[in-house]
């Protein structure tokens, strides 16, 4: 087959070239088994088409990552001209992305979300982002749908994820098996109506069976969960969680850094002490609103930076800005530390 294709346009070696016939027709003409040859040619053609589509999908996913990087860069920079340039480049690339062959990369209708929020893009796939809920056929049972929702996208290329009914959020990379099989039709799947109630019961059981013994609050991964989800869950189970943390052993309690608002202002305490002052202190929730309240109260609390930094990491999984206690209002922007941390 190779030799025939190479010699096709040389009349002396290939008389068939004098006839208006293509390589496939010639192969079928000289084949001893035309049906077998035709099947083989169709298989080769299908393979080449699949490889071409895979290449397009790979290029599209790389382009979407580049678009995401430009939009995020525009959000971080303080230079208005630079921000406008980055957004302009991102928009031009989005136009190019919309012209991709939909049979190879059918995600164009979802790509616009990159304008509003960070996305993670699996190889050859579409955008995965905070708040997205999907229904994926189970790898073990094709008749069963596995419902999954996603949390925050980290800067190191991971995203928080939990299955319906689970209490913990786990960081996964873009090559996670559940991400690699995502398709547009999996987006917007009907979510189990009893998930919230089931999850609340699961959190209460987790608090009683594990949290009270291990005290591993950061291990629940709520620091990477969608803020709206944490607000709802904390409203239902916050008291149970603090009560469970108050029961851990003395050794495990040493790592605790629970931020509370007391009559004297912001304080950092262990859960057992918080329970002892019930009614006089308020635990700051592990939410965005709680984080901002923490940053706003910190400068006047009289606490050391190290204490604040430890509490920020343990309770929210976030880094306190280095200039939080340096009197930033002197430069005319008293909210700078809060924006920087957020």
Rosetta silent file (secondary structure, phi, psi, omega in degrees, C-alpha in Angstrom):
SEQUENCE: XXXXXXXXXXXXXXXXXXXXXXXXXXXXXXXXXXXXXXXXXXXXXXXXXXXXXXXXXXXXXXXXXXXXXXXXXXXXXXXXXXXXXXXXXXXXXXXXXXXXXXXXXXXXXXXXXXXXXXXXXXXXXXXXXXXXXXXXXXXXXXXXXXXXXXXXXXXXXXXXXXXXXXXXXXXXXXXXXXXXXXXXXXXXXXXXXXXXXXXXXXXXXXXXXXXXXXXXXXXXXXXXXXXXXXXXXXXXXXXXXXXXXXXXXXXXXXXXXXXXXXXXXXXXXXXXXXXXXXXXXXXXXXXXXXXXXXXXXXXXXXXXXXXXXXXXXXXXXXXXXXXXXXXXXXXXXXXXXXXXXX
SCORE:     score description
SCORE:     0.000 S_00000001
   1 L     0.000  -42.227 -179.557    0.000    0.000    0.000 S_00000001
   2 H   -64.127  -46.205 -179.584    2.829    2.383    0.881 S_00000001
   3 H   -63.937  -36.502 -179.889    4.736    1.706   -2.318 S_00000001
   4 H   -65.378  -44.158 -179.073    1.597    2.149   -4.394 S_00000001
   5 H   -64.910  -37.701 -179.432    0.802    5.517   -2.841 S_00000001
   6 H   -67.961  -32.435 -174.232    4.369    6.717   -3.350 S_00000001
   7 L   -99.715   11.059 -172.129    4.393    5.732   -7.017 S_00000001
   8 L   -58.284  -40.583 -175.352    0.872    6.883   -7.826 S_00000001
   9 L   -94.126   14.963  176.192    1.829    9.852  -10.018 S_00000001
  10 L  -106.297  103.868 -172.817    4.570    8.041  -11.908 S_00000001
  11 L   -58.174  -36.780 -176.011    2.947    6.726  -15.063 S_00000001
  12 L   -67.420  -33.115  179.936    5.738    4.298  -15.898 S_00000001
  13 L   -90.969  -22.902 -173.477    5.445    2.581  -12.532 S_00000001
  14 L  -138.655   85.544  179.763    1.690    2.981  -12.088 S_00000001
  15 H   -57.693  -25.704 -179.183   -0.424    2.799  -15.219 S_00000001
  16 H   -63.744  -19.864 -179.222   -3.469    3.241  -13.025 S_00000001
  17 H   -69.514  -21.667  178.308   -2.431    6.843  -12.502 S_00000001
  18 H   -71.692  -19.813  176.800   -3.328    7.526  -16.150 S_00000001
  19 L   -90.885  154.652 -179.230   -6.897    6.706  -15.212 S_00000001
  20 L   -81.470   74.529 -177.260   -8.844    9.138  -13.044 S_00000001
  21 L  -131.667  142.264  177.230   -8.608    6.973   -9.926 S_00000001
  22 L   -88.525  172.024 -178.699   -7.596    7.755   -6.359 S_00000001
  23 H   -56.788  -41.261 -178.063   -5.320    5.612   -4.172 S_00000001
  24 H   -67.140  -39.831  179.114   -8.250    3.890   -2.441 S_00000001
  25 H   -64.348  -39.365  179.340   -9.923    2.996   -5.741 S_00000001
  26 H   -64.443  -43.348  179.060   -6.665    1.559   -7.060 S_00000001
  27 H   -60.783  -41.979  178.401   -6.207   -0.532   -3.918 S_00000001
  28 H   -65.859  -35.801 -178.137   -9.723   -1.880   -4.258 S_00000001
  29 H   -65.901  -40.297 -175.146   -9.129   -2.613   -7.938 S_00000001
  30 H   -94.736   -4.361 -176.805   -5.994   -4.690   -7.362 S_00000001
  31 L   -70.751  143.281  174.050   -7.092   -6.255   -4.076 S_00000001
  32 L   -78.489  -20.102  179.678   -7.719   -9.986   -3.946 S_00000001
  33 L  -135.608   81.212 -175.187  -10.345   -9.318   -1.242 S_00000001
  34 H   -56.135  -38.066 -178.030  -12.051   -5.974   -1.980 S_00000001
  35 H   -66.140  -42.380  177.965  -14.464   -6.204    0.957 S_00000001
  36 H   -65.493  -40.740  178.782  -11.677   -6.786    3.440 S_00000001
  37 H   -65.003  -42.219  179.192   -9.657   -3.958    1.899 S_00000001
  38 H   -61.951  -42.244  178.949  -12.664   -1.607    2.008 S_00000001
  39 H   -63.174  -40.071  179.254  -13.230   -2.390    5.680 S_00000001
  40 H   -65.502  -42.490  178.973   -9.564   -1.752    6.412 S_00000001
  41 H   -62.817  -40.748  178.485   -9.638    1.559    4.544 S_00000001
  42 H   -64.435  -37.738  178.307  -12.745    2.652    6.459 S_00000001
  43 H   -65.833  -41.788  178.263  -11.046    1.746    9.738 S_00000001
  44 H   -64.044  -42.752  179.795   -7.965    3.767    8.792 S_00000001
  45 H   -62.838  -43.660  179.629  -10.144    6.711    7.758 S_00000001
  46 H   -63.135  -39.427  179.453  -12.099    6.554   11.025 S_00000001
  47 H   -64.265  -42.900  179.812   -8.879    6.409   13.017 S_00000001
  48 H   -65.384  -39.234  178.080   -7.480    9.441   11.233 S_00000001
  49 H   -64.763  -40.671  178.764  -10.698   11.398   11.788 S_00000001
  50 H   -64.203  -40.811  178.858  -10.643   10.498   15.493 S_00000001
  51 H   -65.796  -38.257  178.886   -7.025   11.600   15.779 S_00000001
  52 H   -65.678  -41.926  178.517   -7.822   14.874   14.031 S_00000001
  53 H   -66.027  -39.048  178.280  -10.741   15.549   16.400 S_00000001
  54 H   -63.009  -38.919  178.787   -8.595   14.695   19.399 S_00000001
  55 H   -65.957  -41.494  177.710   -5.970   17.178   18.232 S_00000001
  56 H   -62.864  -43.959  179.855   -8.602   19.902   17.815 S_00000001
  57 H   -62.494  -40.117  178.829  -10.005   19.182   21.288 S_00000001
  58 H   -64.242  -43.545  179.013   -6.526   19.333   22.788 S_00000001
  59 H   -64.535  -38.978 -179.833   -5.807   22.661   21.111 S_00000001
  60 H   -65.587  -41.908  179.972   -9.172   24.050   22.249 S_00000001
  61 H   -66.109  -37.709  176.270   -8.597   23.055   25.878 S_00000001
  62 H   -64.625  -39.554  179.986   -5.132   24.670   25.808 S_00000001
  63 H   -65.315  -40.227  179.026   -6.640   27.814   24.352 S_00000001
  64 H   -65.886  -34.905  175.620   -9.288   27.936   27.074 S_00000001
  65 H   -64.422  -40.774  178.483   -6.580   27.638   29.731 S_00000001
  66 H   -65.022  -38.470  177.027   -4.764   30.569   28.143 S_00000001
  67 H   -63.562  -44.047  178.424   -8.002   32.574   28.115 S_00000001
  68 H   -59.425  -42.901 -179.918   -8.558   31.758   31.784 S_00000001
  69 H   -61.981  -37.323 -179.568   -5.029   32.929   32.628 S_00000001
  70 H   -71.665  -42.554  177.895   -5.646   36.283   30.928 S_00000001
  71 H   -64.129  -40.216  179.777   -8.971   36.949   32.632 S_00000001
  72 H   -68.841  -36.649  176.519   -7.496   36.031   36.040 S_00000001
  73 H   -63.437  -38.593  178.420   -4.470   38.205   35.349 S_00000001
  74 H   -64.362  -33.401  178.698   -6.787   41.115   34.536 S_00000001
  75 H   -70.711  -32.818 -174.362   -8.524   40.613   37.889 S_00000001
  76 H   -84.849  -31.486 -174.317   -5.267   40.650   39.843 S_00000001
  77 L   -73.130  149.283  176.251   -3.466   43.587   38.249 S_00000001
  78 L   -97.159   -2.108 -179.740   -3.902   47.114   39.554 S_00000001
  79 L   -89.926  111.776 -176.269   -2.948   48.578   36.192 S_00000001
  80 H   -62.833  -36.673  179.934   -6.163   49.484   34.351 S_00000001
  81 H   -67.271  -43.370  178.513   -4.436   49.573   30.959 S_00000001
  82 H   -64.307  -39.833  179.343   -2.880   46.144   31.493 S_00000001
  83 H   -62.253  -42.731  179.405   -6.211   44.763   32.661 S_00000001
  84 H   -64.652  -39.894  178.916   -7.938   46.055   29.526 S_00000001
  85 H   -62.525  -45.089 -178.853   -5.222   44.552   27.311 S_00000001
  86 H   -64.441  -41.865  179.112   -5.539   41.137   28.959 S_00000001
  87 H   -66.251  -38.488  178.566   -9.327   41.129   28.684 S_00000001
  88 H   -62.199  -43.938  177.815   -9.111   42.166   25.049 S_00000001
  89 H   -63.057  -40.530 -179.807   -6.757   39.292   24.240 S_00000001
  90 H   -63.927  -41.361 -179.419   -9.008   36.879   26.123 S_00000001
  91 H   -65.739  -39.434  177.753  -12.088   38.020   24.196 S_00000001
  92 H   -61.947  -41.111  179.196  -10.321   37.595   20.853 S_00000001
  93 H   -70.057  -31.977  175.152   -9.362   34.055   21.786 S_00000001
  94 H   -63.950  -37.527  177.009  -12.918   33.325   22.891 S_00000001
  95 H   -62.039  -43.457  179.108  -14.082   34.286   19.393 S_00000001
  96 H   -63.864  -38.543 -179.502  -11.592   31.854   17.911 S_00000001
  97 H   -64.499  -34.716 -179.095  -12.754   29.182   20.340 S_00000001
  98 H   -67.173  -17.047 -179.437  -16.367   29.635   19.235 S_00000001
  99 L   -95.110    3.753  177.791  -15.341   28.633   15.696 S_00000001
 100 L   -65.230  148.025  178.223  -13.928   25.263   16.733 S_00000001
 101 L   -58.855  114.188 -176.855  -15.494   22.195   15.127 S_00000001
 102 L   -63.908  -22.218  176.701  -18.346   21.324   17.543 S_00000001
 103 L   -71.526  -26.658  179.602  -18.010   17.654   16.681 S_00000001
 104 L   -92.028  -38.260 -178.351  -14.450   17.742   18.008 S_00000001
 105 L  -140.279   93.843 -172.240  -14.933   20.205   20.886 S_00000001
 106 L   -90.761   30.594 -172.384  -18.609   20.750   21.833 S_00000001
 107 L  -104.523    5.169 -173.022  -17.959   23.105   24.769 S_00000001
 108 H   -56.718  -37.349 -177.429  -18.247   26.523   23.106 S_00000001
 109 H   -67.573  -18.842 -179.778  -21.605   27.286   24.737 S_00000001
 110 H  -100.861  -10.522 -171.922  -20.051   26.825   28.199 S_00000001
 111 H   -67.013  -27.047 -176.293  -16.761   28.629   27.588 S_00000001
 112 H   -62.396  -17.446 -179.830  -18.120   32.099   28.399 S_00000001
 113 H   -62.229  -20.920 -178.593  -18.191   31.303   32.119 S_00000001
 114 H   -62.825  -20.280  178.264  -14.432   31.989   32.137 S_00000001
 115 H   -66.737  -33.521 -173.418  -15.249   35.717   32.070 S_00000001
 116 L   -98.630  -28.403 -173.491  -16.757   35.570   35.573 S_00000001
 117 L  -149.390  156.949  177.578  -14.857   32.870   37.439 S_00000001
 118 L   -63.365  147.370  178.345  -11.715   30.714   37.362 S_00000001
 119 E  -129.402  153.167  169.872  -12.022   27.430   35.495 S_00000001
 120 E  -109.355  136.788 -174.836  -10.145   24.156   35.420 S_00000001
 121 E  -124.021  107.221  174.965   -9.877   22.562   31.975 S_00000001
 122 L   -63.650  157.432 -179.964   -9.207   18.809   31.599 S_00000001
 123 L   -57.311  118.767  179.086   -7.184   17.745   28.572 S_00000001
 124 L    77.111    1.710 -174.891   -9.494   17.998   25.560 S_00000001
 125 L  -106.082 -166.641 -178.418  -12.440   18.918   27.774 S_00000001
 126 L  -108.227 -173.665 -174.935  -14.503   21.925   28.749 S_00000001
 127 E   -73.804  136.130  172.612  -14.590   24.310   31.719 S_00000001
 128 E  -120.212  132.379 -169.788  -15.086   23.008   35.258 S_00000001
 129 E  -150.648  168.021 -178.168  -15.759   25.690   37.839 S_00000001
 130 L   -62.041  132.836  179.608  -17.052   26.535   41.293 S_00000001
 131 L    93.196  -11.700 -179.884  -20.768   25.901   41.705 S_00000001
 132 L   -70.492  135.248  174.893  -21.013   23.487   38.761 S_00000001
 133 E  -122.331  135.101 -176.846  -23.158   20.408   39.360 S_00000001
 134 E  -135.198  159.794  172.911  -23.076   17.418   37.040 S_00000001
 135 E  -121.580  113.937 -174.572  -24.554   13.963   36.716 S_00000001
 136 E  -113.508  132.262  175.043  -22.054   11.376   35.449 S_00000001
 137 E   -57.962  134.441 -178.379  -22.854    7.742   34.591 S_00000001
 138 L   -64.276  142.477  178.154  -21.167    5.516   37.154 S_00000001
 139 L   -69.843  -19.650 -176.541  -18.064    3.661   36.003 S_00000001
 140 L  -101.437  -22.252 -177.630  -19.373    0.546   37.776 S_00000001
 141 L  -145.923  105.809 -174.914  -23.056    0.721   36.859 S_00000001
 142 L   -62.739  -21.973 -179.371  -24.122    2.411   33.621 S_00000001
 143 L   -84.821   -6.008 -177.675  -27.712    2.696   34.902 S_00000001
 144 L  -107.078  134.531  179.132  -26.634    4.709   37.940 S_00000001
 145 E  -101.490  128.555  176.738  -25.903    8.437   37.823 S_00000001
 146 E   -98.413  118.035 -178.721  -23.231    9.829   40.139 S_00000001
 147 E   -91.131  128.291 -175.733  -24.002   13.422   41.130 S_00000001
 148 E  -133.931  140.498  172.837  -20.941   15.599   41.727 S_00000001
 149 E  -126.293  157.154 -171.884  -20.511   19.291   42.510 S_00000001
 150 E  -118.460  149.128  179.435  -17.393   21.425   42.375 S_00000001
 151 E  -109.138 -142.359 -172.897  -15.855   24.025   44.649 S_00000001
 152 E   -73.038  148.406  174.153  -13.023   26.490   44.338 S_00000001
 153 E   -93.648  126.124  179.775  -10.288   26.287   41.719 S_00000001
 154 L   -88.067  161.752 -178.633   -6.822   26.548   43.243 S_00000001
 155 L   -73.834  -14.295  179.771   -3.910   28.313   41.605 S_00000001
 156 L   -95.197   18.764  172.917   -1.922   25.087   41.446 S_00000001
 157 L    82.050   35.897  176.102   -4.364   23.494   39.013 S_00000001
 158 E  -129.187  163.282  177.992   -6.758   21.638   41.299 S_00000001
 159 E  -140.073  144.322  178.344  -10.459   21.925   42.083 S_00000001
 160 E   -78.167  144.460 -176.117  -12.511   20.921   45.123 S_00000001
 161 E  -149.443  145.957  172.345  -15.121   18.239   44.519 S_00000001
 162 E  -147.332  146.793  173.627  -17.675   16.227   46.471 S_00000001
 163 E   -85.567  152.806 -179.637  -20.281   13.645   45.548 S_00000001
 164 L   -53.786  133.343  179.035  -23.862   14.216   46.669 S_00000001
 165 L    91.577  -13.860 -179.766  -24.291   13.218   50.319 S_00000001
 166 L   -84.220  150.093 -176.430  -20.597   13.456   51.190 S_00000001
 167 L   -95.314  -22.404 -174.071  -19.471   15.793   53.981 S_00000001
 168 L  -105.864  147.426  174.312  -15.884   16.406   52.870 S_00000001
 169 L  -105.613  133.680 -177.430  -14.521   18.303   49.878 S_00000001
 170 E  -122.048  140.872  177.223  -11.418   16.904   48.217 S_00000001
 171 E   -80.764  132.937  177.177   -8.990   18.552   45.839 S_00000001
 172 E  -129.211  155.532  177.506   -8.524   16.757   42.517 S_00000001
 173 E   -91.518  170.970 -175.481   -6.346   17.475   39.499 S_00000001
 174 L   -66.025  -17.116 -179.968   -7.521   17.949   35.942 S_00000001
 175 L   -93.631   11.474  176.905   -6.635   14.348   35.072 S_00000001
 176 L   -59.950  141.969 -174.054   -9.075   12.898   37.630 S_00000001
 177 H   -57.759  -37.282 -177.784  -11.144   10.114   36.054 S_00000001
 178 H   -72.105  -21.782  176.441  -14.453   11.855   36.774 S_00000001
 179 H   -82.909  -35.004 -175.552  -13.297   14.980   34.993 S_00000001
 180 H   -69.302  -20.470 -178.942  -11.954   13.194   31.945 S_00000001
 181 L   -99.382    2.014 -178.279  -15.360   11.651   31.119 S_00000001
 182 L   -63.415  139.780  175.175  -17.370   14.869   31.448 S_00000001
 183 L  -132.522  159.193 -178.636  -19.550   15.815   28.483 S_00000001
 184 H   -54.913  -34.362 -178.606  -21.800   18.833   27.895 S_00000001
 185 H   -69.441  -12.707  177.513  -24.912   16.716   28.436 S_00000001
 186 H   -80.858  -17.180 -178.669  -23.752   15.977   31.981 S_00000001
 187 E   -73.578  146.192  176.201  -24.038   19.656   32.909 S_00000001
 188 L    69.247   23.575  179.450  -27.199   20.857   34.631 S_00000001
 189 L   -66.208  149.725  177.638  -28.326   17.376   35.647 S_00000001
 190 L   -59.660  124.641 -178.347  -31.263   17.161   38.063 S_00000001
 191 L   -86.201  142.521  179.785  -29.792   17.278   41.562 S_00000001
 192 L   -56.403  123.544 -175.954  -31.124   14.858   44.224 S_00000001
 193 L   -65.407  -22.049 -177.541  -33.829   16.821   46.105 S_00000001
 194 L   -97.606   10.074 -175.651  -32.946   15.186   49.428 S_00000001
 195 H   -61.933  -43.479 -176.135  -29.201   15.903   49.220 S_00000001
 196 H   -61.724  -48.899 -179.612  -29.219   18.840   51.645 S_00000001
 197 H   -63.991  -41.220  179.248  -31.092   16.994   54.380 S_00000001
 198 H   -64.136  -41.199 -178.796  -29.018   13.867   53.839 S_00000001
 199 H   -67.597  -39.054  177.413  -25.768   15.870   53.965 S_00000001
 200 H   -58.652  -46.069  178.625  -26.788   17.639   57.184 S_00000001
 201 H   -63.468  -38.346 -179.836  -27.353   14.256   58.853 S_00000001
 202 H   -66.526  -37.926  177.670  -24.036   13.018   57.459 S_00000001
 203 H   -64.988  -42.892  179.264  -22.201   16.069   58.871 S_00000001
 204 H   -62.252  -41.343  177.347  -23.766   15.511   62.283 S_00000001
 205 H   -66.557  -40.284  178.814  -22.706   11.854   62.222 S_00000001
 206 H   -62.968  -41.246  179.142  -19.208   12.823   61.085 S_00000001
 207 H   -62.200  -40.795 -177.095  -18.963   15.340   63.929 S_00000001
 208 H   -77.185  -36.680 -173.419  -19.999   12.743   66.479 S_00000001
 209 H   -91.997  -28.668 -175.384  -18.027    9.790   65.139 S_00000001
 210 H  -125.106  -46.284 -174.026  -14.798   11.357   63.862 S_00000001
 211 H   -63.090  -37.684 -178.071  -14.463   15.071   64.486 S_00000001
 212 H   -69.507  -20.433  179.793  -14.834   14.743   68.249 S_00000001
 213 H   -96.170  -43.217 -176.043  -11.996   12.186   68.330 S_00000001
 214 H   -94.672  -30.592  179.896   -9.573   13.512   65.730 S_00000001
 215 L    67.402   19.949 -174.651  -10.427   17.213   65.754 S_00000001
 216 L   -87.490   73.773  177.734   -9.336   17.509   62.122 S_00000001
 217 L   -62.226  -47.092  179.443  -11.486   20.440   61.024 S_00000001
 218 H   -58.602  -27.493 -178.211   -9.229   21.371   58.043 S_00000001
 219 H   -66.409  -15.541  177.852   -9.530   17.767   56.823 S_00000001
 220 H   -75.525  -15.804  173.908  -13.195   18.308   55.975 S_00000001
 221 L    72.421   15.368 -179.351  -12.072   20.574   53.132 S_00000001
 222 H   -66.738  -16.142  178.934  -14.794   23.184   53.624 S_00000001
 223 H   -64.919  -22.218 -179.886  -12.152   25.842   52.970 S_00000001
 224 H  -104.906    1.069 -177.571  -12.376   24.946   49.257 S_00000001
 225 L   -78.008  160.296  174.871  -16.167   24.504   49.097 S_00000001
 226 L   -59.740  138.709 -175.269  -18.508   27.032   47.444 S_00000001
 227 H   -59.925  -39.480 -179.669  -19.244   29.812   49.895 S_00000001
 228 H   -62.191  -38.342  178.763  -23.018   29.467   49.515 S_00000001
 229 H   -65.759  -44.258 -179.933  -22.793   25.767   50.412 S_00000001
 230 H   -62.987  -40.995  178.809  -20.672   26.485   53.511 S_00000001
 231 H   -59.041  -43.897 -179.422  -23.126   29.163   54.641 S_00000001
 232 H   -67.303  -47.415 -177.430  -26.041   26.733   54.448 S_00000001
 233 H   -65.692  -39.190  179.402  -24.203   23.866   56.095 S_00000001
 234 H   -65.443  -37.848  176.943  -22.774   26.064   58.841 S_00000001
 235 H   -60.858  -34.696 -179.376  -26.247   27.386   59.583 S_00000001
 236 H   -83.649  -36.619 -166.731  -27.476   23.820   60.052 S_00000001
 237 H  -126.428    3.403 -175.941  -24.481   22.218   61.747 S_00000001
 238 H   -56.021  -45.640 -179.046  -22.140   24.926   63.059 S_00000001
 239 H   -64.137  -39.008  179.213  -23.031   24.404   66.704 S_00000001
 240 H   -65.463  -37.226 -179.603  -22.621   20.630   66.387 S_00000001
 241 H   -66.671  -46.711  179.352  -19.193   21.070   64.818 S_00000001
 242 H   -63.453  -39.717  178.724  -17.953   23.405   67.563 S_00000001
 243 H   -62.897  -38.776  178.896  -19.405   21.058   70.203 S_00000001
 244 H   -68.039  -41.221  178.985  -17.557   18.115   68.637 S_00000001
 245 H   -64.483  -29.027 -179.695  -14.287   20.054   68.506 S_00000001
 246 L   -71.545  -14.483 -176.125  -14.718   20.906   72.187 S_00000001
 247 L   -98.550   -1.808 -176.083  -14.643   17.190   73.068 S_00000001
 248 L   -70.054  164.181 -179.518  -11.325   16.270   71.455 S_00000001
 249 L   -65.027  161.097 -179.794   -8.356   15.181   73.534 S_00000001
 250 H   -58.074  -39.640 -178.198   -5.991   17.730   75.042 S_00000001
 251 H   -63.810  -49.069 -177.994   -3.285   16.699   72.561 S_00000001
 252 H   -70.077  -25.683 -178.036   -5.480   17.156   69.447 S_00000001
 253 H   -72.831  -15.579 -176.969   -6.946   20.394   70.793 S_00000001
 254 L   -65.032  -23.070 -178.886   -3.562   22.119   70.711 S_00000001
 255 L   -83.886  -11.091 -173.025   -3.891   22.703   66.960 S_00000001
 256 L   -69.725  137.873  176.577   -7.251   24.467   67.259 S_00000001
 257 L  -139.553   80.531 -176.716   -7.513   28.127   66.307 S_00000001
 258 E   -93.123  118.223 -179.890  -11.185   29.089   66.524 S_00000001
 259 E   -83.595  131.473 -179.365  -11.816   32.825   65.859 S_00000001
 260 E  -134.598  154.278  171.334  -14.551   34.410   67.964 S_00000001
 261 E  -101.264  116.159  179.740  -15.969   37.849   68.557 S_00000001
 262 E  -108.799  171.466  177.299  -16.009   38.557   72.277 S_00000001
 263 L   -55.154  -30.247 -179.027  -17.075   41.701   74.171 S_00000001
 264 L   -88.810    0.645  179.393  -13.439   42.807   74.097 S_00000001
 265 E   116.356 -159.952 -177.778  -13.125   42.191   70.337 S_00000001
 266 E   -68.823  133.683  176.522  -11.575   39.448   68.198 S_00000001
 267 E  -137.182  153.214  176.098  -10.079   36.514   70.065 S_00000001
 268 E  -113.266  126.795 -174.196   -8.516   33.180   69.042 S_00000001
 269 E  -144.429  169.604  171.165   -9.439   30.235   71.271 S_00000001
 270 L   -85.287  154.381 -174.894   -9.790   26.481   71.509 S_00000001
 271 H   -60.482  -34.691  179.938  -13.279   25.048   71.002 S_00000001
 272 H   -61.582  -41.735  178.333  -13.538   23.926   74.629 S_00000001
 273 H   -67.385  -36.641  178.751  -13.051   27.508   75.824 S_00000001
 274 H   -61.688  -43.829  178.878  -15.591   28.741   73.280 S_00000001
 275 H   -64.203  -33.161 -179.557  -18.180   26.349   74.648 S_00000001
 276 H   -69.006  -24.050  179.883  -17.387   27.545   78.150 S_00000001
 277 L  -109.209   30.091 -179.645  -18.266   31.126   77.189 S_00000001
 278 E   -56.228  134.325 -179.663  -21.429   30.238   75.280 S_00000001
 279 L    96.219  -21.333 -179.998  -23.726   33.221   74.997 S_00000001
 280 L  -110.758  -14.570  177.270  -20.950   35.784   75.426 S_00000001
 281 E  -127.640  155.298  178.561  -18.877   35.012   72.320 S_00000001
 282 E  -123.781  123.969  178.247  -19.791   34.402   68.700 S_00000001
 283 E   -72.603  127.567  175.354  -17.814   32.033   66.494 S_00000001
 284 L   -70.052  127.966 -177.727  -16.950   33.635   63.174 S_00000001
 285 L   -67.748  151.318  179.244  -18.308   31.335   60.454 S_00000001
 286 L   -79.868   47.695 -177.141  -15.831   29.710   58.015 S_00000001
 287 L  -117.216  175.978  176.734  -17.405   31.690   55.158 S_00000001
 288 H   -60.948  -42.318  178.825  -16.411   34.655   53.027 S_00000001
 289 H   -63.661  -40.104  177.971  -18.407   36.966   55.302 S_00000001
 290 H   -64.773  -38.522  178.681  -16.685   35.483   58.349 S_00000001
 291 H   -64.123  -43.289  179.828  -13.261   35.957   56.735 S_00000001
 292 H   -67.781  -36.758  176.353  -13.942   39.604   55.973 S_00000001
 293 H   -64.914  -37.428  177.672  -15.201   40.199   59.507 S_00000001
 294 H   -62.882  -47.014 -179.652  -11.994   38.581   60.790 S_00000001
 295 H   -65.670  -37.627 -179.038   -9.784   40.838   58.661 S_00000001
 296 H   -69.031  -34.316 -177.230  -11.738   43.934   59.637 S_00000001
 297 H   -85.978  -20.094 -173.286  -11.487   43.167   63.373 S_00000001
 298 H   -59.981  -45.345 -176.312   -7.863   42.000   63.396 S_00000001
 299 L   -58.729  -30.409 -178.580   -6.050   45.379   63.412 S_00000001
 300 L   -99.133    9.322 -174.586   -7.779   46.459   66.623 S_00000001
 301 L   -85.571  -17.221 -177.447   -7.638   43.132   68.424 S_00000001
 302 L    74.550   18.025 -179.933   -4.165   43.511   69.898 S_00000001
 303 L   -94.530  154.031  177.496   -3.172   40.044   68.643 S_00000001
 304 L   -74.862  154.767 -179.525    0.188   39.151   67.140 S_00000001
 305 H   -59.692  -40.061 -179.675    0.457   38.569   63.422 S_00000001
 306 H   -59.745  -39.455  177.982    1.492   34.945   63.985 S_00000001
 307 H   -63.715  -44.185  179.773   -1.691   34.253   65.956 S_00000001
 308 H   -65.218  -41.697 -179.343   -3.842   35.760   63.244 S_00000001
 309 H   -62.987  -42.334  179.420   -1.989   33.885   60.486 S_00000001
 310 H   -63.981  -41.662  179.033   -2.448   30.539   62.243 S_00000001
 311 H   -65.539  -41.557  179.225   -6.155   31.165   62.739 S_00000001
 312 H   -60.637  -41.291 -179.762   -6.605   32.200   59.119 S_00000001
 313 H   -72.390  -41.960 -174.096   -4.978   29.010   57.855 S_00000001
 314 H   -73.046  -41.038 -173.691   -6.662   26.644   60.331 S_00000001
 315 H   -88.913  -40.491 -176.366  -10.205   27.989   60.133 S_00000001
 316 H  -111.099  -13.793 -175.432  -10.438   29.351   56.568 S_00000001
 317 L    68.825   30.992 -176.061   -7.437   27.813   54.819 S_00000001
 318 L  -129.846  155.384 -179.433   -6.341   31.299   53.742 S_00000001
 319 L   -93.424  130.640  176.013   -3.271   33.443   54.211 S_00000001
 320 L   -73.801  133.376 -179.953   -3.523   36.676   56.164 S_00000001
 321 L   -62.370  142.377 -174.655   -1.982   39.581   54.186 S_00000001
 322 L   -63.300  -27.101 -176.227    1.404   40.641   55.507 S_00000001
 323 L   -96.165   16.888 -175.399    0.398   44.288   55.808 S_00000001
 324 L   -59.721  -36.952 -176.177   -2.775   43.633   57.810 S_00000001
 325 L  -102.261   12.862 -172.094   -1.375   45.216   60.989 S_00000001
 326 L   -97.160   13.351  178.548    0.746   47.899   59.330 S_00000001
 327 L    70.575   52.029 -175.099   -1.794   50.730   59.286 S_00000001
 328 H   -66.341  -14.925 -179.108   -2.721   50.532   55.607 S_00000001
 329 H   -67.027  -12.579  179.315   -5.283   53.312   56.000 S_00000001
 330 H   -65.431  -27.903 -178.264   -2.361   55.740   55.824 S_00000001
 331 H   -90.980   10.532  174.462   -2.123   55.227   52.067 S_00000001
 332 L    86.069    8.264  179.355   -5.753   56.162   51.582 S_00000001
 333 L  -136.934   86.106 -174.502   -7.114   52.656   50.995 S_00000001
 334 L   -72.712  -14.544 -179.655   -8.201   51.056   54.232 S_00000001
 335 L   -96.015    5.326 -175.150   -9.779   48.083   52.454 S_00000001
 336 H   -60.066  -43.733 -178.529   -6.598   47.103   50.588 S_00000001
 337 H   -62.582  -39.858 -178.955   -5.680   44.283   52.984 S_00000001
 338 H   -65.642  -43.817  178.890   -9.141   42.799   52.755 S_00000001
 339 H   -65.601  -38.738 -178.995   -9.109   42.823   48.952 S_00000001
 340 H   -63.112  -43.686 -179.897   -5.603   41.393   48.850 S_00000001
 341 H   -69.348  -35.525 -179.247   -6.539   38.501   51.101 S_00000001
 342 L   -72.060    0.000    0.000   -9.744   37.825   49.253 S_00000001
